[in-house]
């Protein structure tokens, strides 16, 4: 639902009649927000279930309130940093001197960030239906907040104001949820242990986020054109269903891998094959329909984005490799960070080189190639240090066949369009 709301919001922006440069401003604001929040938000969220499960029943009663304080405190600090350092942050992150609506967007982040743990609170309280309701409400209203002012002709500023209002409502609802499931008692010891546990996870996510965000920074810095940045942002994305399903599978496999490694590896091979039999054909179909589809779904200004999207569709193959899950299950998390640094170094070098020679398409190809650096590095570590061979967790004949078919489909799509 989260990814669907982002995608639908992009469609509404493109269909609203806004100039491509104005859409680029919105995408630049989202990009800044992602760079400054993604790593710590996701690191803290990943740490929530593990931290909560290790607490005593007494401490669990205090956890959600103190978790809320952590998110709200960091949001306040970030708000101050973004406003006070905007003359440095905006040029460094975007290559632009200033951005319209920047202060309004900072206010949105301040109110919206503390609401992220809500679904995790419901998860830990074993209330799955509440997660569905929260998702439908929050993301449905998000799409409405973006789209309705635009189609009423009120402009992008009114959309951002509506998003701030929605963020304020989500903040109030989050506090209500916290009061329902937690005591309002300040516990510095809980906060300290939570942050210590979450620290390495935030570091891992930070490296991965820098790899992903580097392309967007380089595109903005290199061209310094809001319209070109918007074209790149709309094309430089994988199919959301691939990310959602593969990520969910990777998380779901970890408990079984931790408890029964051999059986867990067999399950990984079988489930990866089953999921790939859906995702590979879907990716191939998208390769052939994306170019006529992009101008229809968005608008003709984004026709060039389809070529970038097709390159990113090739990442479906590498997504289906899940060595990270095995390493998390066996407690070897540090190697993920070190291989991530290697991936980042490759990304920086290949990004500049391929952008120089091939433009935005070269930048997209650098993402595909460097993502394989991470997967290959982790797979090598599993074999060399843990004795877990690739064939134990991946059906290589099946995978090679589908990967070659995906690559062939990409080449045919180039010839047809």
MIVO-376591 format. One record per residue (C-alpha): residue number from 1; x, y, z. Coordinates in pm, 1 decimal. Each point is the difference from the previous one (the first is absolute). Layout:
BEGIN
<pt num="NUM" u="X" v="Y" w="Z"/>
...
END
This chain:
BEGIN
<pt num="1" u="0.0" v="0.0" w="0.0"/>
<pt num="2" u="287.0" v="235.0" w="78.2"/>
<pt num="3" u="167.2" v="-60.0" w="-336.4"/>
<pt num="4" u="-334.0" v="13.9" w="-179.0"/>
<pt num="5" u="-74.3" v="338.7" w="155.3"/>
<pt num="6" u="336.5" v="133.9" w="-115.6"/>
<pt num="7" u="-56.8" v="-130.9" w="-352.7"/>
<pt num="8" u="-358.0" v="129.6" w="-18.2"/>
<pt num="9" u="116.1" v="336.0" w="132.7"/>
<pt num="10" u="252.7" v="17.7" w="-282.4"/>
<pt num="11" u="-273.1" v="-79.3" w="-252.8"/>
<pt num="12" u="-225.6" v="273.0" w="140.7"/>
<pt num="13" u="281.0" v="255.3" w="-13.9"/>
<pt num="14" u="72.2" v="-86.1" w="-362.1"/>
<pt num="15" u="-369.9" v="15.3" w="-94.4"/>
<pt num="16" u="-72.4" v="320.9" w="190.6"/>
<pt num="17" u="131.8" v="238.8" w="-261.4"/>
<pt num="18" u="294.7" v="112.4" w="212.4"/>
<pt num="19" u="311.3" v="93.6" w="-192.9"/>
<pt num="20" u="269.0" v="-266.5" w="1.0"/>
<pt num="21" u="229.0" v="241.2" w="183.8"/>
<pt num="22" u="-260.1" v="34.9" w="280.3"/>
<pt num="23" u="-26.2" v="-377.9" w="24.6"/>
<pt num="24" u="379.0" v="0.8" w="21.5"/>
<pt num="25" u="-19.8" v="234.2" w="301.2"/>
<pt num="26" u="-233.8" v="-244.2" w="177.9"/>
<pt num="27" u="228.5" v="-293.5" w="-83.3"/>
<pt num="28" u="303.8" v="192.5" w="124.2"/>
<pt num="29" u="-174.7" v="67.1" w="330.8"/>
<pt num="30" u="-85.5" v="-369.4" w="36.7"/>
<pt num="31" u="356.1" v="-88.5" w="-89.4"/>
<pt num="32" u="141.0" v="228.4" w="272.2"/>
<pt num="33" u="-241.9" v="-151.1" w="248.9"/>
<pt num="34" u="99.7" v="-352.9" w="-96.2"/>
<pt num="35" u="372.2" v="71.4" w="24.9"/>
<pt num="36" u="-32.3" v="151.5" w="346.7"/>
<pt num="37" u="-247.2" v="-249.9" w="148.6"/>
<pt num="38" u="8.3" v="-338.5" w="-174.2"/>
<pt num="39" u="298.4" v="-149.0" w="180.9"/>
<pt num="40" u="-94.3" v="82.9" w="358.4"/>
<pt num="41" u="-373.6" v="-59.9" w="-43.5"/>
<pt num="42" u="53.0" v="-345.3" w="-149.7"/>
<pt num="43" u="278.2" v="-90.4" w="241.8"/>
<pt num="44" u="-219.1" v="89.1" w="298.2"/>
<pt num="45" u="-298.9" v="-183.8" w="-145.7"/>
<pt num="46" u="205.4" v="-314.3" w="-65.5"/>
<pt num="47" u="119.0" v="10.2" w="361.3"/>
<pt num="48" u="-350.2" v="31.8" w="149.4"/>
<pt num="49" u="-113.7" v="-368.0" w="-13.0"/>
<pt num="50" u="333.1" v="-141.6" w="119.7"/>
<pt num="51" u="32.7" v="255.4" w="281.8"/>
<pt num="52" u="-359.3" v="-42.7" w="116.3"/>
<pt num="53" u="16.8" v="-381.2" w="3.0"/>
<pt num="54" u="305.9" v="4.9" w="228.4"/>
<pt num="55" u="-161.1" v="225.0" w="262.1"/>
<pt num="56" u="-172.6" v="-114.3" w="313.6"/>
<pt num="57" u="-376.4" v="39.7" w="19.6"/>
<pt num="58" u="52.2" v="298.5" w="229.0"/>
<pt num="59" u="235.6" v="175.7" w="-241.4"/>
<pt num="60" u="-222.8" v="-76.5" w="-297.1"/>
<pt num="61" u="-268.4" v="218.4" w="157.3"/>
<pt num="62" u="233.6" v="300.3" w="-27.1"/>
<pt num="63" u="159.1" v="-73.7" w="-336.4"/>
<pt num="64" u="-242.9" v="154.2" w="-250.1"/>
<pt num="65" u="-10.5" v="337.7" w="174.6"/>
<pt num="66" u="378.2" v="21.8" w="15.0"/>
<pt num="67" u="19.6" v="-116.3" w="-362.4"/>
<pt num="68" u="-235.4" v="286.1" w="-87.6"/>
<pt num="69" u="227.2" v="241.4" w="187.4"/>
<pt num="70" u="298.8" v="-120.5" w="-203.3"/>
<pt num="71" u="-177.1" v="56.3" w="-333.5"/>
<pt num="72" u="-144.2" v="335.1" w="108.7"/>
<pt num="73" u="332.0" v="118.0" w="143.5"/>
<pt num="74" u="194.4" v="-83.5" w="-314.3"/>
<pt num="75" u="-272.8" v="165.0" w="-210.9"/>
<pt num="76" u="34.6" v="321.4" w="201.9"/>
<pt num="77" u="378.8" v="-6.5" w="-32.9"/>
<pt num="78" u="-26.3" v="-59.5" w="-373.9"/>
<pt num="79" u="-251.5" v="285.3" w="-34.2"/>
<pt num="80" u="242.2" v="240.3" w="167.0"/>
<pt num="81" u="289.9" v="-127.3" w="-210.2"/>
<pt num="82" u="-191.6" v="31.7" w="-328.9"/>
<pt num="83" u="-121.1" v="352.1" w="70.8"/>
<pt num="84" u="327.1" v="126.9" w="142.9"/>
<pt num="85" u="217.7" v="-166.6" w="-262.8"/>
<pt num="86" u="-216.2" v="43.5" w="-308.7"/>
<pt num="87" u="255.9" v="223.8" w="-171.7"/>
<pt num="88" u="245.3" v="-291.2" w="9.9"/>
<pt num="89" u="-229.1" v="-304.9" w="-19.1"/>
<pt num="90" u="-199.3" v="101.2" w="-307.9"/>
<pt num="91" u="300.2" v="79.5" w="-227.0"/>
<pt num="92" u="198.6" v="-302.9" w="119.6"/>
<pt num="93" u="-285.5" v="-249.7" w="-41.2"/>
<pt num="94" u="-163.7" v="138.3" w="-315.2"/>
<pt num="95" u="240.9" v="234.3" w="-174.8"/>
<pt num="96" u="-269.2" v="273.4" w="23.1"/>
<pt num="97" u="47.6" v="326.5" w="188.0"/>
<pt num="98" u="-352.2" v="-6.0" w="148.0"/>
<pt num="99" u="-319.6" v="-207.0" w="-16.1"/>
<pt num="100" u="-357.7" v="130.7" w="20.0"/>
<pt num="101" u="-214.6" v="-127.0" w="290.2"/>
<pt num="102" u="306.6" v="-127.3" w="187.6"/>
<pt num="103" u="-116.4" v="128.9" w="341.6"/>
<pt num="104" u="-346.2" v="-149.0" w="-53.2"/>
<pt num="105" u="154.4" v="-336.8" w="-79.3"/>
<pt num="106" u="217.4" v="17.4" w="313.9"/>
<pt num="107" u="-317.1" v="46.2" w="205.2"/>
<pt num="108" u="-152.4" v="-302.0" w="-171.5"/>
<pt num="109" u="299.0" v="-216.8" w="96.7"/>
<pt num="110" u="-9.9" v="124.3" w="360.0"/>
<pt num="111" u="-360.3" v="-117.6" w="42.3"/>
<pt num="112" u="7.4" v="-307.5" w="-223.2"/>
<pt num="113" u="314.5" v="-183.1" w="115.9"/>
<pt num="114" u="-125.8" v="-95.5" w="349.9"/>
<pt num="115" u="-292.8" v="-190.8" w="-160.3"/>
<pt num="116" u="216.3" v="-265.3" w="-168.4"/>
<pt num="117" u="3.0" v="-246.2" w="294.1"/>
<pt num="118" u="-381.4" v="-37.9" w="6.6"/>
<pt num="119" u="-9.8" v="-314.9" w="-215.4"/>
<pt num="120" u="280.7" v="-151.9" w="207.2"/>
<pt num="121" u="-192.1" v="67.7" w="320.1"/>
<pt num="122" u="-300.2" v="-178.4" w="-148.8"/>
<pt num="123" u="227.2" v="-282.7" w="-115.8"/>
<pt num="124" u="146.2" v="-49.6" w="347.1"/>
<pt num="125" u="-348.4" v="16.4" w="152.3"/>
<pt num="126" u="-116.0" v="-268.8" w="-246.9"/>
<pt num="127" u="-262.5" v="218.9" w="-165.5"/>
<pt num="128" u="46.2" v="-61.8" w="-374.6"/>
<pt num="129" u="-341.1" v="139.6" w="-95.7"/>
<pt num="130" u="95.0" v="330.5" w="160.7"/>
<pt num="131" u="305.0" v="11.2" w="-228.3"/>
<pt num="132" u="-227.2" v="-29.6" w="-302.9"/>
<pt num="133" u="-229.5" v="272.8" w="129.5"/>
<pt num="134" u="291.5" v="229.9" w="80.6"/>
<pt num="135" u="146.5" v="-52.7" w="-346.0"/>
<pt num="136" u="-325.2" v="61.0" w="-182.7"/>
<pt num="137" u="-73.3" v="312.5" w="202.2"/>
<pt num="138" u="341.6" v="162.4" w="3.5"/>
<pt num="139" u="104.6" v="-78.2" w="-356.2"/>
<pt num="140" u="-346.5" v="59.1" w="-146.3"/>
<pt num="141" u="-7.6" v="344.5" w="158.9"/>
<pt num="142" u="356.1" v="60.7" w="-119.4"/>
<pt num="143" u="-103.9" v="-50.7" w="-361.4"/>
<pt num="144" u="-303.6" v="224.2" w="57.2"/>
<pt num="145" u="215.0" v="271.4" w="159.7"/>
<pt num="146" u="233.3" v="3.6" w="-299.3"/>
<pt num="147" u="-256.2" v="-30.9" w="-277.2"/>
<pt num="148" u="-310.3" v="192.3" w="105.1"/>
<pt num="149" u="156.0" v="350.4" w="26.4"/>
<pt num="150" u="177.6" v="-51.3" w="-332.3"/>
<pt num="151" u="-314.6" v="-98.9" w="-188.2"/>
<pt num="152" u="-188.9" v="287.4" w="158.5"/>
<pt num="153" u="260.8" v="229.7" w="-151.9"/>
<pt num="154" u="139.2" v="111.9" w="336.2"/>
<pt num="155" u="361.2" v="-84.3" w="-80.0"/>
<pt num="156" u="284.0" v="-191.1" w="161.0"/>
<pt num="157" u="19.6" v="223.5" w="309.1"/>
<pt num="158" u="-354.7" v="-93.8" w="102.1"/>
<pt num="159" u="86.1" v="-369.6" w="-47.8"/>
<pt num="160" u="295.6" v="33.4" w="234.3"/>
<pt num="161" u="-218.4" v="185.5" w="252.4"/>
<pt num="162" u="-250.5" v="-286.5" w="-16.7"/>
<pt num="163" u="284.9" v="-246.0" w="61.7"/>
<pt num="164" u="105.3" v="200.7" w="307.1"/>
<pt num="165" u="-357.6" v="-14.0" w="131.9"/>
<pt num="166" u="-11.2" v="-375.9" w="-59.3"/>
<pt num="167" u="336.0" v="-40.7" w="175.3"/>
<pt num="168" u="-138.0" v="187.9" w="301.8"/>
<pt num="169" u="-299.6" v="-237.3" w="12.7"/>
<pt num="170" u="231.9" v="-301.4" w="-24.4"/>
<pt num="171" u="216.7" v="139.6" w="277.7"/>
<pt num="172" u="-303.2" v="34.6" w="228.5"/>
<pt num="173" u="-120.3" v="-349.6" w="-87.9"/>
<pt num="174" u="346.0" v="-143.9" w="68.8"/>
<pt num="175" u="5.6" v="156.5" w="344.5"/>
<pt num="176" u="-344.7" v="-147.0" w="69.2"/>
<pt num="177" u="121.9" v="-346.6" w="-104.5"/>
<pt num="178" u="303.5" v="36.7" w="225.5"/>
<pt num="179" u="-216.4" v="95.6" w="297.9"/>
<pt num="180" u="-221.2" v="-300.1" w="-66.3"/>
<pt num="181" u="278.2" v="-257.9" w="1.1"/>
<pt num="182" u="267.3" v="158.3" w="220.1"/>
<pt num="183" u="52.9" v="178.5" w="328.3"/>
<pt num="184" u="111.7" v="363.1" w="-29.6"/>
<pt num="185" u="316.1" v="-45.2" w="201.6"/>
<pt num="186" u="335.2" v="140.4" w="-109.6"/>
<pt num="187" u="265.5" v="-273.6" w="2.4"/>
<pt num="188" u="349.7" v="118.2" w="-103.8"/>
<pt num="189" u="135.3" v="-353.2" w="53.0"/>
<pt num="190" u="-247.3" v="-141.6" w="-252.7"/>
<pt num="191" u="81.8" v="274.0" w="-249.3"/>
<pt num="192" u="372.8" v="-60.4" w="44.4"/>
<pt num="193" u="-20.2" v="-377.7" w="-53.9"/>
<pt num="194" u="-234.3" v="46.9" w="-296.3"/>
<pt num="195" u="236.3" v="244.0" w="-172.3"/>
<pt num="196" u="304.4" v="-221.3" w="68.1"/>
<pt num="197" u="-173.0" v="-296.7" w="-160.6"/>
<pt num="198" u="-130.4" v="206.8" w="-292.5"/>
<pt num="199" u="333.7" v="174.2" w="-68.7"/>
<pt num="200" u="158.9" v="-269.7" w="-221.7"/>
<pt num="201" u="-327.9" v="-46.3" w="-186.5"/>
<pt num="202" u="-19.3" v="372.9" w="-71.0"/>
<pt num="203" u="358.0" v="-11.1" w="-124.9"/>
<pt num="204" u="-78.9" v="-287.4" w="-235.8"/>
<pt num="205" u="-307.3" v="178.6" w="-132.2"/>
<pt num="206" u="198.2" v="323.6" w="-36.7"/>
<pt num="207" u="253.0" v="-163.9" w="-232.6"/>
<pt num="208" u="-276.3" v="-160.2" w="-205.5"/>
<pt num="209" u="-191.4" v="327.5" w="-12.7"/>
<pt num="210" u="303.9" v="194.2" w="-118.6"/>
<pt num="211" u="41.4" v="-252.2" w="-283.2"/>
<pt num="212" u="-362.8" v="46.7" w="-106.6"/>
<pt num="213" u="-11.1" v="377.1" w="47.7"/>
<pt num="214" u="335.0" v="66.6" w="-165.9"/>
<pt num="215" u="-156.6" v="-31.4" w="-345.4"/>
<pt num="216" u="-261.0" v="263.6" w="79.3"/>
<pt num="217" u="256.6" v="234.0" w="148.7"/>
<pt num="218" u="228.8" v="-42.3" w="-300.3"/>
<pt num="219" u="-283.5" v="59.9" w="-248.1"/>
<pt num="220" u="-99.6" v="321.7" w="181.8"/>
<pt num="221" u="356.9" v="119.6" w="47.7"/>
<pt num="222" u="112.6" v="-83.6" w="-354.2"/>
<pt num="223" u="-288.9" v="158.2" w="-193.4"/>
<pt num="224" u="-131.9" v="256.8" w="254.5"/>
<pt num="225" u="-336.2" v="-11.9" w="-174.7"/>
<pt num="226" u="-326.5" v="-78.1" w="185.2"/>
<pt num="227" u="-163.5" v="-144.8" w="-314.1"/>
<pt num="228" u="285.4" v="-242.8" w="-71.4"/>
<pt num="229" u="4.2" v="-99.2" w="367.2"/>
<pt num="230" u="-372.9" v="-78.7" w="-16.8"/>
<pt num="231" u="48.8" v="-211.1" w="-314.8"/>
<pt num="232" u="274.6" v="-196.9" w="174.2"/>
<pt num="233" u="-200.6" v="-45.8" w="322.1"/>
<pt num="234" u="-302.9" v="-131.8" w="-187.2"/>
<pt num="235" u="209.1" v="-250.3" w="-194.7"/>
<pt num="236" u="257.8" v="-96.7" w="262.7"/>
<pt num="237" u="-223.9" v="-235.0" w="192.2"/>
<pt num="238" u="-59.9" v="-370.8" w="12.6"/>
<pt num="239" u="-345.0" v="-147.9" w="-28.2"/>
<pt num="240" u="-133.9" v="44.7" w="356.4"/>
<pt num="241" u="-150.3" v="-349.5" w="11.7"/>
<pt num="242" u="344.8" v="-156.3" w="-48.3"/>
<pt num="243" u="150.5" v="189.3" w="293.8"/>
<pt num="244" u="-297.7" v="-63.5" w="227.6"/>
<pt num="245" u="-27.4" v="-374.3" w="-63.7"/>
<pt num="246" u="372.5" v="-75.8" w="2.8"/>
<pt num="247" u="56.0" v="204.9" w="316.3"/>
<pt num="248" u="-291.1" v="-174.8" w="170.4"/>
<pt num="249" u="135.9" v="-341.1" w="-99.8"/>
<pt num="250" u="347.4" v="88.6" w="126.1"/>
<pt num="251" u="-135.9" v="99.0" w="342.6"/>
<pt num="252" u="-236.7" v="-298.7" w="21.9"/>
<pt num="253" u="282.6" v="-250.1" w="-62.7"/>
<pt num="254" u="224.4" v="124.5" w="282.5"/>
<pt num="255" u="-164.2" v="-181.4" w="296.5"/>
<pt num="256" u="13.4" v="-338.9" w="-173.8"/>
<pt num="257" u="357.0" v="57.9" w="-116.5"/>
<pt num="258" u="101.4" v="85.5" w="355.5"/>
<pt num="259" u="-170.0" v="-306.3" w="148.5"/>
<pt num="260" u="76.3" v="-262.0" w="-268.1"/>
<pt num="261" u="258.9" v="124.5" w="-249.5"/>
<pt num="262" u="-1.8" v="-296.3" w="-241.0"/>
<pt num="263" u="-379.7" v="-11.7" w="-18.4"/>
<pt num="264" u="-11.6" v="377.3" w="-23.1"/>
<pt num="265" u="234.3" v="-0.6" w="-299.5"/>
<pt num="266" u="-220.9" v="-255.8" w="-174.2"/>
<pt num="267" u="-301.8" v="218.2" w="70.7"/>
<pt num="268" u="183.4" v="302.6" w="-137.2"/>
<pt num="269" u="80.0" v="-181.5" w="-324.1"/>
<pt num="270" u="-359.9" v="-119.3" w="-42.5"/>
<pt num="271" u="-165.2" v="330.5" w="94.7"/>
<pt num="272" u="238.5" v="205.4" w="-213.3"/>
<pt num="273" u="-80.5" v="-219.6" w="-298.6"/>
<pt num="274" u="-373.0" v="31.0" w="64.1"/>
<pt num="275" u="18.6" v="378.7" w="33.8"/>
<pt num="276" u="230.5" v="34.3" w="-300.2"/>
<pt num="277" u="-248.2" v="-188.5" w="-216.7"/>
<pt num="278" u="-233.4" v="293.9" w="59.8"/>
<pt num="279" u="242.9" v="292.5" w="-1.1"/>
<pt num="280" u="210.6" v="-92.4" w="-303.3"/>
<pt num="281" u="-298.5" v="-26.8" w="-242.5"/>
<pt num="282" u="-150.8" v="317.4" w="145.2"/>
<pt num="283" u="327.9" v="186.5" w="-49.9"/>
<pt num="284" u="25.6" v="-122.3" w="-358.4"/>
<pt num="285" u="-352.9" v="119.7" w="-76.4"/>
<pt num="286" u="79.3" v="341.4" w="149.1"/>
<pt num="287" u="306.7" v="31.7" w="-223.0"/>
<pt num="288" u="-227.7" v="-8.6" w="-304.0"/>
<pt num="289" u="-280.1" v="223.4" w="123.3"/>
<pt num="290" u="185.9" v="263.5" w="201.4"/>
<pt num="291" u="88.1" v="230.4" w="-290.4"/>
<pt num="292" u="-356.3" v="41.8" w="-129.7"/>
<pt num="293" u="-130.2" v="-12.1" w="359.0"/>
<pt num="294" u="211.0" v="275.5" w="159.0"/>
<pt num="295" u="-143.5" v="291.1" w="-205.9"/>
<pt num="296" u="-351.3" v="-131.3" w="69.4"/>
<pt num="297" u="39.9" v="-61.0" w="373.0"/>
<pt num="298" u="203.1" v="315.8" w="64.7"/>
<pt num="299" u="22.7" v="243.4" w="-293.5"/>
<pt num="300" u="199.7" v="31.1" w="-325.8"/>
<pt num="301" u="277.6" v="192.9" w="178.1"/>
<pt num="302" u="95.3" v="-324.1" w="174.5"/>
<pt num="303" u="33.2" v="-217.4" w="-310.4"/>
<pt num="304" u="379.3" v="-1.5" w="47.2"/>
<pt num="305" u="-45.4" v="-140.3" w="350.9"/>
<pt num="306" u="-119.2" v="-331.9" w="-144.3"/>
<pt num="307" u="346.9" v="-77.3" w="-138.6"/>
<pt num="308" u="147.5" v="44.6" w="346.9"/>
<pt num="309" u="-276.3" v="-208.4" w="157.0"/>
<pt num="310" u="75.2" v="-287.8" w="-237.0"/>
<pt num="311" u="363.7" v="-2.5" w="109.2"/>
<pt num="312" u="-106.1" v="-11.8" w="365.1"/>
<pt num="313" u="-232.4" v="-291.8" w="-79.5"/>
<pt num="314" u="312.6" v="-210.0" w="-54.8"/>
<pt num="315" u="59.3" v="24.0" w="375.8"/>
<pt num="316" u="-278.8" v="-255.5" w="46.4"/>
<pt num="317" u="263.0" v="-271.6" w="-47.3"/>
<pt num="318" u="236.8" v="124.0" w="271.0"/>
<pt num="319" u="-289.2" v="74.6" w="237.1"/>
<pt num="320" u="-78.6" v="-371.8" w="14.7"/>
<pt num="321" u="339.2" v="-76.6" w="153.8"/>
<pt num="322" u="-49.6" v="12.4" w="378.1"/>
<pt num="323" u="339.8" v="-54.4" w="165.5"/>
<pt num="324" u="-81.8" v="282.3" w="244.9"/>
<pt num="325" u="-269.4" v="-216.2" w="161.2"/>
<pt num="326" u="245.8" v="-283.9" w="60.4"/>
<pt num="327" u="256.6" v="234.1" w="152.9"/>
<pt num="328" u="-258.9" v="164.2" w="225.6"/>
<pt num="329" u="-122.8" v="-341.5" w="112.6"/>
<pt num="330" u="353.5" v="-117.5" w="81.2"/>
<pt num="331" u="93.1" v="324.0" w="178.0"/>
<pt num="332" u="263.2" v="111.6" w="-253.1"/>
<pt num="333" u="-131.7" v="352.5" w="-48.4"/>
<pt num="334" u="330.8" v="187.5" w="-11.4"/>
<pt num="335" u="92.6" v="-143.1" w="-341.4"/>
<pt num="336" u="-313.7" v="162.1" w="-146.1"/>
<pt num="337" u="138.6" v="338.2" w="101.2"/>
<pt num="338" u="349.3" v="-63.4" w="-142.8"/>
<pt num="339" u="-131.5" v="-134.2" w="-329.0"/>
<pt num="340" u="-233.9" v="300.3" w="-6.6"/>
<pt num="341" u="303.5" v="229.7" w="16.9"/>
<pt num="342" u="152.5" v="-185.2" w="-296.7"/>
<pt num="343" u="-327.6" v="38.5" w="-187.7"/>
<pt num="344" u="-4.9" v="371.6" w="79.1"/>
<pt num="345" u="354.6" v="47.1" w="-132.6"/>
<pt num="346" u="-91.7" v="-180.3" w="-322.4"/>
<pt num="347" u="-317.6" v="206.1" w="-26.3"/>
<pt num="348" u="180.6" v="332.3" w="27.5"/>
<pt num="349" u="262.0" v="-89.6" w="-260.5"/>
<pt num="350" u="-234.5" v="-166.8" w="-249.1"/>
<pt num="351" u="-266.3" v="269.4" w="48.8"/>
<pt num="352" u="230.2" v="284.6" w="-103.4"/>
<pt num="353" u="161.7" v="-196.9" w="-284.0"/>
<pt num="354" u="-318.5" v="-139.5" w="-156.0"/>
<pt num="355" u="-190.4" v="328.0" w="40.8"/>
<pt num="356" u="280.6" v="183.2" w="-179.9"/>
<pt num="357" u="-2.4" v="-237.9" w="-296.8"/>
<pt num="358" u="-366.5" v="-107.2" w="-20.5"/>
<pt num="359" u="-206.0" v="259.7" w="185.9"/>
<pt num="360" u="-294.0" v="-103.5" w="218.0"/>
<pt num="361" u="-6.0" v="-350.3" w="-149.8"/>
<pt num="362" u="358.5" v="-51.3" w="112.2"/>
<pt num="363" u="-96.1" v="104.6" w="349.9"/>
<pt num="364" u="-278.7" v="-259.7" w="-0.3"/>
<pt num="365" u="239.0" v="-271.5" w="-121.6"/>
<pt num="366" u="240.8" v="83.2" w="280.9"/>
<pt num="367" u="-277.9" v="-79.3" w="249.8"/>
<pt num="368" u="-65.3" v="-339.6" w="-160.1"/>
<pt num="369" u="368.1" v="-92.4" w="-8.1"/>
<pt num="370" u="90.9" v="111.8" w="351.5"/>
<pt num="371" u="-300.1" v="-177.1" w="153.4"/>
<pt num="372" u="158.9" v="-320.3" w="-126.4"/>
<pt num="373" u="322.0" v="95.0" w="181.3"/>
<pt num="374" u="-185.1" v="-24.8" w="331.3"/>
<pt num="375" u="-172.4" v="-328.8" w="-83.9"/>
<pt num="376" u="315.4" v="-162.8" w="-136.8"/>
<pt num="377" u="209.2" v="120.4" w="295.7"/>
<pt num="378" u="-242.1" v="-140.7" w="256.9"/>
<pt num="379" u="-35.7" v="-327.0" w="-191.1"/>
<pt num="380" u="379.5" v="-34.7" w="-7.7"/>
<pt num="381" u="18.3" v="57.3" w="376.5"/>
<pt num="382" u="-263.4" v="-265.5" w="64.6"/>
<pt num="383" u="199.4" v="-255.2" w="-200.5"/>
<pt num="384" u="349.7" v="97.2" w="118.4"/>
<pt num="385" u="-68.6" v="63.2" w="369.4"/>
<pt num="386" u="-311.4" v="-201.1" w="81.1"/>
<pt num="387" u="17.5" v="-281.6" w="-252.5"/>
<pt num="388" u="-345.2" v="80.4" w="-143.1"/>
<pt num="389" u="18.8" v="-44.3" w="-376.0"/>
<pt num="390" u="-214.0" v="194.4" w="-242.3"/>
<pt num="391" u="-180.8" v="-310.7" w="-126.8"/>
<pt num="392" u="-123.6" v="-70.8" w="354.5"/>
<pt num="393" u="-226.6" v="304.7" w="1.4"/>
<pt num="394" u="-51.5" v="77.7" w="-369.5"/>
<pt num="395" u="-108.2" v="-221.9" w="-289.7"/>
<pt num="396" u="266.4" v="123.1" w="-241.0"/>
<pt num="397" u="-122.4" v="-176.4" w="-317.1"/>
<pt num="398" u="-345.3" v="145.6" w="49.2"/>
<pt num="399" u="140.4" v="343.4" w="93.0"/>
<pt num="400" u="243.3" v="15.6" w="-292.3"/>
<pt num="401" u="-273.0" v="-89.7" w="-247.8"/>
<pt num="402" u="-239.1" v="267.4" w="121.4"/>
<pt num="403" u="276.2" v="262.8" w="24.2"/>
<pt num="404" u="109.9" v="-57.6" w="-358.1"/>
<pt num="405" u="-361.2" v="17.4" w="-113.4"/>
<pt num="406" u="-44.2" v="329.7" w="184.8"/>
<pt num="407" u="314.0" v="143.2" w="-160.6"/>
<pt num="408" u="-109.4" v="-120.8" w="-344.7"/>
<pt num="409" u="-340.8" v="162.0" w="50.9"/>
<pt num="410" u="172.2" v="327.5" w="87.7"/>
<pt num="411" u="204.8" v="-12.6" w="-320.4"/>
<pt num="412" u="-310.0" v="-74.9" w="-207.2"/>
<pt num="413" u="-186.7" v="289.5" w="163.7"/>
<pt num="414" u="283.9" v="232.1" w="-103.5"/>
<pt num="415" u="-31.5" v="-115.2" w="-358.9"/>
<pt num="416" u="-379.4" v="36.0" w="-4.9"/>
<pt num="417" u="-16.0" v="346.9" w="156.8"/>
END
